Each structure stands twice: as C-alpha cells, then as structure tokens.
Amino acid sequence: MGMGMPISISRKAFDGYYDGHKDMYLSTDVSDKAEAAAMHVNYAPVLKKVPLASTPEIYLVQGRAAPGQLAIFGSEPGEASFSPIWKETMLTWKASATTVLITSDTQIDRLERKGELSERATSIRLNCPIVKVGKAA
C-alpha cells in the first residue's frame, strides 16, 4: 500500500476499561502542551481543531480512586462512535462516597445519578488508539 516495509518498535501501552473488559491502548499525542510534557507524549495543537462532538469520551479519575482504577472508554473499535481521538473527561468522587472500580461509561452515569461521582468536561483531545480489544478484566 505504499507505506514501506513494516518494522517492530517498543512502546509503552496501557490498559483501560470499556463495558467491563480491558482494552489496550497507546497514548501518542495530546492537544494540551502542559499535559503533553507531563505524559511524555507529543504536543499536537492541531488536535484542538477536531470537533469535540465527533469524539468519544475517555474518562480519567482524579484524586481518590479504587485500587486498580484505569481510564474508562466511551467507545471501542467496531462501534459506530469509535475514534482514536478522545475528549478528556475528568471524574472525581464526592467526599461522602465510597470508591468502587469503574469499568464502564454506563456505570459512570449510574454513579453520577446517585450523587457519588462528578464529571468535568475538558477541551483536551487525546490521540489514544486502541490496539487490542477485549482483554479479561
């Protein structure tokens, strides 16, 4: 296809949850300069031009979290809403809540309705392609 000969590289990958199972993903680029430096990934200012409405959410828990908490995806490959470009959404447990392991966006919605979790949308976009779907949680 004109892309040249494939080679293998070594790169850190991460696990994240989607609908109760783990997906493996890479984190390569982010639209926020400070976050890029903190995450040791590429700063990609052009990502700011990607419409937020066209990107699924990646949820990140700030502060207190259950042991083993990972990022939570709002979509995955094979779904109509999937994109490797994500809008970053921050989750925070309310002070009175007992933390639990969050493994799906449906669970996030339930916890928010119960008043245990708050959600804060950001304008940050992340390029985090999912490279393996469906590892056991």
PyMOL commands that set and color helices and strands:
alter all, ss='L'
color gray80, all
select helices_A, chain A and resi 33-39+45-49+52-54+105-113
alter helices_A, ss='H'
color red, helices_A
select strands_A, chain A and resi 14-18+21-25+29-30+42-43+57-62+71-73+85-93+117-127+130-135
alter strands_A, ss='S'
color yellow, strands_A
deselect
rebuild
show_as cartoon
